[in-house]
Amino acid sequence: MANDPKNLVRTNALRPQDAAHLKHPMNPNSEIFMHRLSDHAGIERLHMNIARIPPGKESFLPHAHTFQEEWVFVLEGAGTAVIDGDDVAIGSGDYLGFPTDGTTHHLKNTGVSDLVVLQGGERTPREIGRFPTIGKTALFEAPKVIFYGDDGTVEELPLSRWLATD
């Protein structure tokens, strides 16, 4: 609405075509359509997103955070949360919380409709993530990510590589 305060985000007015279309560059099955709610409201110290993962797709890659706690609340659909390598069925009303204790986590949509989640956490100037399934540790420091392989390799990617181009 034209007279709404900047603090109000009417999620039912968000258009699907305006969502960020994201894919993890190291997981061809990754696909998420995300609206950054906290950005719309001017929130800077935490982030909150509403995201849709299509059937048969995944969030990013199994990962653990070093500095940023993260949480997920399932609004619609059914899926699987991979938590420290174990598959756990999730559905509407389920909440997942991931402190910085090394717990790896990842979402897969194993249902027949979009898996719709609220997802959020802390924003810090940099983050270190561990990706055990690909043997890498990453330093996230906008506008780039540097992946350090367990085998000694180093690969720098711009954050723009997470934006889908198709």
C-alpha positions in Angstrom: 0.0 0.0 0.0 1.2 3.5 -0.8 0.9 4.7 2.8 2.5 1.7 4.5 5.5 2.5 6.8 8.9 1.3 5.5 8.9 -1.3 8.4 5.9 -3.2 6.9 6.5 -5.8 4.2 3.3 -7.3 2.8 4.5 -10.7 1.7 1.3 -11.5 -0.1 2.1 -8.6 -2.5 5.6 -9.9 -3.3 5.8 -10.9 -7.0 7.5 -14.3 -7.8 9.3 -12.7 -10.7 11.0 -10.3 -8.3 12.5 -13.0 -6.2 16.3 -13.5 -6.3 16.9 -16.7 -8.2 19.8 -18.4 -6.5 21.9 -21.6 -7.2 25.0 -22.7 -5.4 27.8 -22.8 -8.0 29.0 -26.1 -6.7 25.7 -27.9 -6.6 23.8 -28.3 -9.9 20.7 -29.4 -8.0 20.6 -26.2 -5.9 17.7 -23.8 -6.7 16.0 -21.2 -4.5 13.7 -18.3 -5.1 14.2 -15.8 -2.3 12.8 -12.5 -1.2 15.0 -10.7 1.3 12.4 -9.4 3.8 14.9 -7.7 6.1 16.3 -5.7 3.3 12.8 -4.4 2.3 12.4 -3.2 5.9 15.8 -1.7 6.3 17.1 -4.2 8.8 20.9 -4.4 8.8 22.1 -6.6 11.7 20.1 -9.7 10.9 18.6 -11.2 7.8 15.2 -12.8 7.2 14.1 -14.3 3.9 11.1 -16.1 2.6 12.3 -18.7 0.2 10.8 -21.3 -2.2 12.7 -24.5 -3.1 11.0 -26.2 -6.1 10.2 -30.0 -5.9 13.3 -32.1 -6.4 15.7 -29.2 -5.7 18.0 -28.4 -2.8 19.0 -25.3 -0.9 22.8 -25.0 -1.3 25.2 -27.6 0.1 25.6 -29.1 3.6 27.4 -26.5 5.6 28.2 -25.3 9.1 28.7 -21.7 10.2 31.5 -20.3 12.3 30.1 -16.8 13.3 26.5 -16.6 12.2 23.6 -18.5 13.8 20.9 -19.5 11.4 17.3 -20.7 11.6 14.6 -22.1 9.3 10.8 -22.2 9.8 8.8 -24.3 7.4 5.7 -22.6 6.2 4.5 -25.0 3.5 5.5 -28.2 1.8 7.5 -31.2 2.8 11.2 -31.9 2.6 14.3 -33.3 4.2 16.7 -31.5 6.4 20.2 -33.1 6.3 21.6 -32.5 9.8 25.1 -33.9 10.4 24.6 -36.4 7.6 21.2 -37.7 8.9 18.0 -37.2 6.8 15.2 -35.8 8.9 11.7 -35.3 7.5 10.4 -31.7 7.8 7.0 -30.1 7.1 4.8 -27.2 7.9 5.3 -25.7 11.3 8.8 -27.2 11.9 11.5 -25.0 13.2 15.2 -25.7 12.8 17.9 -23.7 14.7 21.6 -23.9 13.9 24.0 -22.4 16.4 27.7 -22.0 15.6 28.6 -25.5 17.1 29.7 -27.1 13.9 26.4 -28.8 13.0 26.1 -29.2 9.3 22.7 -28.6 7.7 21.1 -28.5 4.3 17.5 -28.6 2.9 16.0 -30.8 0.1 12.5 -30.5 -1.3 11.3 -34.1 -1.4 7.7 -33.1 -1.7 5.4 -32.5 -4.7 5.0 -28.7 -4.2 7.3 -25.9 -3.3 9.0 -26.1 0.1 8.4 -22.6 1.5 10.5 -21.5 4.4 11.3 -18.4 6.5 15.0 -18.4 6.9 17.2 -16.0 8.8 20.1 -15.3 11.1 22.9 -13.0 11.9 24.7 -10.7 9.5 28.4 -10.2 10.1 31.1 -8.6 7.9 32.5 -12.0 7.2 31.7 -15.6 7.7 33.6 -18.8 7.6 31.6 -21.8 6.4 32.6 -25.5 6.4 31.4 -27.6 3.5 32.4 -31.2 4.4 30.7 -33.0 1.4 33.0 -31.1 -1.0 36.0 -30.9 1.3 36.2 -27.1 1.4 36.1 -24.2 3.9 34.9 -20.9 2.6 35.6 -17.3 3.7 32.6 -15.1 2.8 33.5 -11.5 2.6 31.4 -9.5 0.2 31.7 -9.2 -2.7 33.6 -12.5 -2.9 33.9 -16.0 -1.5 37.2 -17.8 -1.2 37.1 -21.6 -1.1 40.0 -23.4 0.5 40.1 -27.0 -0.4 41.3 -29.7 2.0 43.7 -30.6 -0.8 45.3 -27.2 -0.7 43.5 -25.7 -3.6 42.2 -22.1 -3.4 39.3 -20.8 -5.6 37.9 -17.2 -5.4 34.3 -16.7 -6.7 32.3 -13.5 -6.7 29.0 -13.6 -4.8 27.3 -13.0 -8.2 28.0 -16.6 -9.1 25.1 -17.6 -6.8 22.6 -15.7 -9.0 21.0 -18.0 -11.5 21.4 -16.9 -15.2 18.9 -19.3 -16.7 
